[in-house]
Amino acid sequence: MRAVLCKAYGPPESLVVEELPDPVPGPGEAVVAVTAVGLNFFDNLIIKNMYQVKPELPFSPGSEFAGRVAALGEGVTGLKVGDRVLGNVPHGAARTHIVAKAKTLAPIPDGLTDEQAAGMIITYGTTIHALKDRAQLKPGETLAVLGAAGGVGLAAIELGKAMGAKVIACASSDDKLTFCREHGADEVLNYATHDLKEGLRALTGGKGPDVIYDPVGDKLAEPALRAIAWEGRFLVIGFAGGEIPKIPLNLTLLKGCDIRGVFWGAFAQKEPEKNRQNLIQVAKWTAEGKLSLHVHGTYPLEKIAEALNVLTSRQARGKVILKP
């Protein structure tokens, strides 16, 4: 098999593609012939040794995947060779074949492409957990989404609409915001040309958003929080902007608001049944046409550096996918 390998920590250009022995499943395991790998912003961090998950070298990046069952280990039931499945792992998916615990694999719903399935678990799993479990978003509330044209941002727009919220998409260019409107945003705000705090206040009649979904951090977090509604909920998703912001805690006092962390990986491990139900809901809404699972572009293994740089430069509109 072929695999992308991080053999020394560094930028995407330091990754290599090499031949490795074909994997063999152990008891309770399955080998999946990978057809699509969903890339995420944290893949850039893990290869630079800047992420909380720190695998031993060498390792493959990539956490979510789709493919076909190629072989089954002893004791596996409920799967057969050839089944279309999706799954996720802490790392290691950027390869042509992967071994996974059979019980962690799920069938790909009818009507979903492998590319959509590979991009569903983390992006939409994170976002439905954020909006449903952490924010308790209610119909009629206003949701502001920062970095709205990216993978998780797009998921927040679509899931927010499916949950009955009014959605304000915030992004850094007008063409990104046009894309957001096409995917359901009610209002848009260009924070490269307009003041974010004042813009959010103006679009909400001075009240401010009830929920702010922030995968960007950096210099956007504080002005967004300053615009939040009374008893609003500020969701910390990630820090794609680079810097981890230092928020003055007096803002939470003045606003009576909450800052709520969203760590989907820990949630999925600690509360697997809740996570499973969330993903079932995502699949249901997708089948009903409420979610697009939009794919920005697909790249072969050999162009993983190019694919990861699309994420770091924040050019992605939707999901970036590797095609082994």
C-alpha positions as CSV (number, residue, x, y, z in Angstrom):
1,M,0.0,0.0,0.0
2,R,0.9,3.7,-0.3
3,A,0.9,6.1,2.6
4,V,1.6,9.7,3.3
5,L,4.2,9.8,6.1
6,C,5.3,12.5,8.5
7,K,8.9,11.3,9.2
8,A,10.0,14.6,10.8
9,Y,7.9,17.5,12.1
10,G,7.6,20.3,9.7
11,P,5.4,22.0,7.1
12,P,3.2,20.1,4.6
13,E,6.1,20.1,2.0
14,S,8.1,17.8,4.4
15,L,5.5,15.0,4.0
16,V,6.5,12.0,1.8
17,V,4.5,9.2,0.1
18,E,6.0,5.8,0.5
19,E,5.2,2.1,-0.1
20,L,4.4,0.1,3.1
21,P,3.5,-3.5,3.6
22,D,-0.2,-4.3,3.2
23,P,-2.0,-4.3,6.5
24,V,-3.6,-7.5,8.0
25,P,-6.6,-7.3,10.3
26,G,-6.4,-8.7,13.8
27,P,-9.4,-10.0,15.8
28,G,-12.3,-7.6,15.7
29,E,-10.6,-5.5,13.1
30,A,-11.2,-4.7,9.4
31,V,-9.0,-3.4,6.6
32,V,-10.6,-0.6,4.6
33,A,-9.4,0.2,1.1
34,V,-9.6,4.0,1.4
35,T,-11.3,6.0,-1.3
36,A,-11.5,9.4,0.3
37,V,-9.8,11.1,3.3
38,G,-11.2,14.3,4.9
39,L,-8.5,16.8,5.8
40,N,-8.9,19.3,8.7
41,F,-7.1,22.3,9.9
42,F,-5.6,20.3,12.8
43,D,-3.8,18.1,10.3
44,N,-1.4,21.0,9.7
45,L,-0.9,21.3,13.5
46,I,-0.2,17.6,14.1
47,I,2.5,17.4,11.5
48,K,4.2,20.4,13.1
49,N,4.0,18.9,16.6
50,M,1.7,21.8,17.6
51,Y,-1.5,19.7,18.5
52,Q,-2.7,18.0,21.6
53,V,-2.5,14.6,19.8
54,K,1.2,13.7,19.4
55,P,1.8,10.4,17.6
56,E,5.1,8.8,17.4
57,L,7.1,9.3,14.2
58,P,6.6,8.2,11.5
59,F,2.8,8.6,11.1
60,S,0.2,9.4,8.5
61,P,-2.0,12.5,9.0
62,G,-5.8,12.4,8.3
63,S,-8.5,11.4,10.7
64,E,-11.7,10.7,8.7
65,F,-12.1,8.4,5.8
66,A,-14.5,6.5,3.6
67,G,-13.9,3.3,1.6
68,R,-14.7,-0.4,1.0
69,V,-14.1,-3.2,3.4
70,A,-11.2,-5.2,2.0
71,A,-10.6,-7.8,4.7
72,L,-12.1,-8.9,8.0
73,G,-10.4,-10.2,11.1
74,E,-11.6,-13.0,13.3
75,G,-14.9,-12.5,15.1
76,V,-16.1,-9.6,13.1
77,T,-19.9,-9.6,12.4
78,G,-22.2,-7.2,10.7
79,L,-19.7,-6.4,7.9
80,K,-18.7,-8.1,4.7
81,V,-16.0,-7.5,2.1
82,G,-17.1,-4.8,-0.3
83,D,-19.3,-2.8,2.1
84,R,-19.1,1.0,1.8
85,V,-18.1,2.3,5.2
86,L,-16.9,5.5,6.9
87,G,-14.8,5.9,10.0
88,N,-12.4,8.2,11.9
89,V,-9.2,7.7,13.8
90,P,-6.9,10.1,15.8
91,H,-4.5,10.0,12.8
92,G,-3.3,7.7,10.1
93,A,-6.0,7.8,7.4
94,A,-3.9,9.3,4.6
95,R,-3.1,6.0,3.0
96,T,-4.6,3.5,0.5
97,H,-5.5,0.9,3.2
98,I,-6.2,1.3,6.9
99,V,-6.9,-1.1,9.8
100,A,-9.7,0.0,12.1
101,K,-11.8,-1.6,14.8
102,A,-14.8,-3.0,13.0
103,K,-17.2,-1.7,15.6
104,T,-16.1,1.9,14.9
105,L,-17.0,1.7,11.2
106,A,-20.5,2.8,10.0
107,P,-22.2,2.2,6.7
108,I,-22.3,5.1,4.2
109,P,-25.9,6.3,3.8
110,D,-27.4,5.9,0.4
111,G,-27.2,9.0,-1.7
112,L,-23.8,10.1,-0.2
113,T,-20.7,10.0,-2.2
114,D,-17.5,8.7,-0.6
115,E,-16.1,12.3,-0.7
116,Q,-19.1,13.6,1.2
117,A,-19.0,10.7,3.7
118,A,-15.3,11.3,4.4
119,G,-15.9,14.9,5.1
120,M,-19.0,14.4,7.3
121,I,-17.8,13.0,10.6
122,I,-15.5,15.6,12.1
123,T,-16.8,18.8,10.5
124,Y,-20.5,18.1,10.9
125,G,-20.0,16.0,14.1
126,T,-18.1,18.9,15.7
127,T,-20.7,21.4,14.6
128,I,-23.9,19.6,15.6
129,H,-22.3,18.9,19.0
130,A,-21.4,22.6,19.3
131,L,-24.8,24.0,18.4
132,K,-27.0,21.3,19.9
133,D,-25.1,20.1,23.0
134,R,-23.0,23.1,24.0
135,A,-25.0,26.1,22.8
136,Q,-28.5,24.6,23.1
137,L,-29.4,26.7,20.0
138,K,-33.1,27.3,19.8
139,P,-35.4,28.0,16.8
140,G,-35.6,31.8,16.3
141,E,-32.3,32.6,17.9
142,T,-29.5,34.4,15.9
143,L,-26.3,32.5,15.2
144,A,-23.2,34.3,13.9
145,V,-20.6,32.2,12.2
146,L,-17.0,33.3,11.8
147,G,-14.9,31.9,9.0
148,A,-18.2,30.9,7.5
149,A,-17.0,29.8,4.1
150,G,-14.6,27.1,5.4
151,G,-15.5,23.5,6.2
152,V,-16.8,23.9,9.8
153,G,-18.2,27.3,9.0
154,L,-20.3,26.0,6.1
155,A,-21.5,23.2,8.4
156,A,-22.5,25.8,11.0
157,I,-24.5,27.7,8.4
158,E,-26.4,24.6,7.2
159,L,-26.9,23.1,10.7
160,G,-28.0,26.4,12.1
161,K,-30.6,26.8,9.5
162,A,-31.8,23.2,9.9
163,M,-32.2,23.9,13.7
164,G,-34.3,27.0,12.9
165,A,-31.9,29.8,13.6
166,K,-31.3,33.1,11.8
167,V,-27.7,32.8,10.5
168,I,-25.2,35.6,10.0
169,A,-22.2,34.5,7.9
170,C,-19.0,36.4,8.6
171,A,-16.0,36.0,6.2
172,S,-13.1,37.9,4.7
173,S,-14.3,38.5,1.1
174,D,-17.4,39.2,-0.8
175,D,-17.1,36.1,-3.0
176,K,-16.9,33.9,0.1
177,L,-20.0,35.6,1.4
178,T,-21.8,35.0,-1.9
179,F,-21.0,31.3,-1.4
180,C,-22.4,31.5,2.2
181,R,-25.7,33.0,0.9
182,E,-26.0,30.2,-1.6
183,H,-25.8,27.7,1.3
184,G,-28.5,29.4,3.4
185,A,-27.0,32.4,5.3
186,D,-29.7,35.0,6.0
187,E,-27.2,37.9,6.5
188,V,-23.5,38.3,5.7
189,L,-20.7,40.5,7.1
190,N,-17.3,41.1,5.5
191,Y,-14.9,41.6,8.5
192,A,-12.1,42.6,6.2
193,T,-14.0,45.7,5.2
194,H,-16.4,46.3,8.1
195,D,-16.0,46.5,11.9
196,L,-17.0,43.1,13.2
197,K,-18.5,44.3,16.5
198,E,-20.5,47.1,15.0
199,G,-21.5,45.0,12.0
200,L,-23.0,42.2,14.2
201,R,-24.8,44.8,16.4
202,A,-26.2,46.5,13.3
203,L,-27.5,43.2,11.8
204,T,-29.2,42.3,15.0
205,G,-30.9,45.7,15.7
206,G,-28.4,46.3,18.6
207,K,-29.2,43.1,20.4
208,G,-26.2,41.0,19.3
209,P,-26.1,37.4,18.3
210,D,-27.4,34.8,20.7
211,V,-24.7,32.3,19.7
212,I,-21.3,33.0,18.1
213,Y,-19.5,30.0,16.5
214,D,-15.7,30.8,16.3
215,P,-13.3,28.5,14.5
216,V,-10.9,31.4,13.8
217,G,-9.9,32.9,17.1
218,D,-7.0,35.4,16.8
219,K,-8.1,39.0,16.4
220,L,-11.8,38.2,15.7
221,A,-12.7,36.6,19.0
222,E,-12.8,39.6,21.2
223,P,-14.7,42.0,19.0
224,A,-17.2,39.2,18.3
225,L,-17.7,38.6,22.0
226,R,-18.2,42.3,22.6
227,A,-21.1,42.1,20.2
228,I,-22.8,39.1,21.8
229,A,-26.4,39.3,23.2
230,W,-27.2,39.2,26.9
231,E,-26.8,35.6,28.1
232,G,-25.3,34.7,24.8
233,R,-23.1,31.6,24.2
234,F,-19.7,32.0,22.6
235,L,-18.4,28.7,21.1
236,V,-14.7,28.1,21.0
237,I,-14.1,25.8,18.0
238,G,-10.5,26.4,17.1
239,F,-7.8,28.9,16.1
240,A,-7.4,28.9,12.3
241,G,-6.4,32.6,12.5
242,G,-3.2,31.6,14.3
243,E,-3.1,33.2,17.7
244,I,-5.1,31.9,20.7
245,P,-6.9,35.0,21.9
246,K,-6.7,36.2,25.5
247,I,-10.2,37.3,26.4
248,P,-10.8,39.9,29.2
249,L,-13.1,38.1,31.6
250,N,-15.0,41.2,32.5
251,L,-16.8,40.9,29.2
252,T,-18.5,37.7,30.5
253,L,-19.6,39.7,33.5
254,L,-20.9,42.6,31.6
255,K,-22.7,40.5,29.0
256,G,-23.9,37.8,31.4
257,C,-22.6,35.4,28.7
258,D,-20.9,32.1,28.5
259,I,-17.7,31.0,26.8
260,R,-18.1,27.3,26.0
261,G,-15.3,25.1,24.7
262,V,-16.1,22.5,22.0
263,F,-13.8,19.5,21.9
264,W,-15.6,17.0,19.7
265,G,-12.9,14.3,19.9
266,A,-13.2,14.0,23.7
267,F,-17.0,14.2,23.5
268,A,-17.1,11.3,20.9
269,Q,-15.0,9.2,23.2
270,K,-16.8,10.0,26.5
271,E,-20.3,10.0,25.1
272,P,-20.3,7.7,22.1
273,E,-24.1,7.1,22.0
274,K,-24.8,10.9,22.0
275,N,-22.3,11.3,19.2
276,R,-23.8,8.4,17.2
277,Q,-27.3,10.0,17.5
278,N,-25.9,13.3,16.4
279,L,-24.4,11.7,13.2
280,I,-27.6,9.9,12.5
281,Q,-29.3,13.3,12.6
282,V,-26.7,14.7,10.2
283,A,-27.3,11.8,7.8
284,K,-31.1,12.3,8.1
285,W,-30.9,16.1,7.3
286,T,-28.6,15.3,4.4
287,A,-31.1,12.8,3.0
288,E,-33.8,15.5,3.3
289,G,-31.6,18.0,1.3
290,K,-31.0,20.3,4.3
291,L,-27.2,19.7,4.3
292,S,-24.9,19.8,1.3
293,L,-21.7,18.3,2.7
294,H,-20.0,20.5,0.0
295,V,-16.6,19.4,-1.2
296,H,-14.1,22.2,-2.0
297,G,-11.8,20.0,-4.0
298,T,-10.1,16.6,-4.2
299,Y,-6.4,15.9,-4.4
300,P,-4.2,12.7,-4.9
301,L,-1.9,11.6,-2.0
302,E,1.1,13.1,-3.8
303,K,-0.5,16.6,-3.6
304,I,-1.3,16.5,0.1
305,A,1.0,19.6,0.7
306,E,-1.1,21.6,-1.8
307,A,-4.3,20.4,-0.1
308,L,-3.2,21.3,3.4
309,N,-2.0,24.7,2.2
310,V,-5.5,25.4,0.9
311,L,-6.6,25.0,4.5
312,T,-3.9,27.1,6.1
313,S,-4.4,29.9,3.6
314,R,-8.2,29.7,4.4
315,Q,-9.1,29.4,0.7
316,A,-11.3,26.3,1.3
317,R,-15.0,26.6,0.7
318,G,-16.3,23.4,2.2
319,K,-14.3,20.2,2.7
320,V,-10.8,19.4,1.3
321,I,-10.5,15.7,0.3
322,L,-7.6,13.4,-0.5
323,K,-8.3,10.6,-3.0
324,P,-5.9,7.7,-2.5
